[in-house]
């Protein structure tokens, strides 16, 4: 794997942070200076400031995110984060983002290639949301949402949308823009009151209550890898 990914797997820093360490000349590979385009394997001797580092075991976690938690590894304001909820001896980070008030399914992992593909719109990973909204959207609103809505950063891709009740909608998206579902529903005149991600890449919360988590099974990891062509 690329050197920055190896350092990230070792829990040293994020990939971007690892790039900075490499550029600063603090990383060596087999006694020589590491470069941004260096690839390493399990047998290579990778050192940071002279101390050997090794890639940590892969971990894949499914969290039922509660309201009020921040989807990041650490928060400068000291607010509770999803990583705080899980706790881990290896460094894991969330795959994509859910805003502070959105609840539901969130994956966390240190599996960089898998996380990248799951979050990239190119791989068409489905995300299912259930929204409680102001007012009662009619069939015309459902059609508009399904066809794509013009937002300030461009039109959204077509989505699958179905009513679940007078003020409840299910939306299935492949995109993952910042606060996309909230912005879509506000654009059609029905702001979100409550939002939950019900499924991600086919995974639901199951019996997990808000704030609870579990490690994915090996079969679930294999299925995710196949889903994105790994």
CORNORVEN-V353754 format. One record per run of one state. SS is the DSSP state (A for helix, B for strand, O for the rest). FROM is the first residue (numbers start at 1). TO is the last residue. If there is no record, write none. Layout:
ss=SS from=FROM to=TO
ss=SS from=FROM to=TO
//
This chain:
ss=O from=1 to=1
ss=B from=2 to=2
ss=A from=3 to=9
ss=O from=10 to=14
ss=A from=15 to=23
ss=O from=24 to=26
ss=B from=27 to=29
ss=O from=30 to=31
ss=B from=32 to=33
ss=O from=34 to=38
ss=B from=39 to=39
ss=O from=40 to=45
ss=B from=46 to=48
ss=O from=49 to=50
ss=B from=51 to=53
ss=O from=54 to=59
ss=B from=60 to=65
ss=O from=66 to=69
ss=B from=70 to=70
ss=O from=71 to=80
ss=B from=81 to=81
ss=A from=82 to=86
ss=O from=87 to=92
ss=B from=93 to=94
ss=O from=95 to=102
ss=B from=103 to=109
ss=O from=110 to=111
ss=A from=112 to=119
ss=O from=120 to=120
ss=A from=121 to=123
ss=O from=124 to=126
ss=B from=127 to=133
ss=O from=134 to=138
ss=A from=139 to=147
ss=O from=148 to=149
ss=B from=150 to=151
ss=O from=152 to=153
ss=B from=154 to=155
ss=O from=156 to=159
ss=B from=160 to=165
ss=O from=166 to=167
ss=B from=168 to=173
ss=O from=174 to=179
ss=A from=180 to=187
ss=O from=188 to=191
ss=B from=192 to=200
ss=O from=201 to=202
ss=B from=203 to=204
ss=O from=205 to=212
ss=B from=213 to=215
ss=O from=216 to=217
ss=A from=218 to=227
ss=O from=228 to=230
//
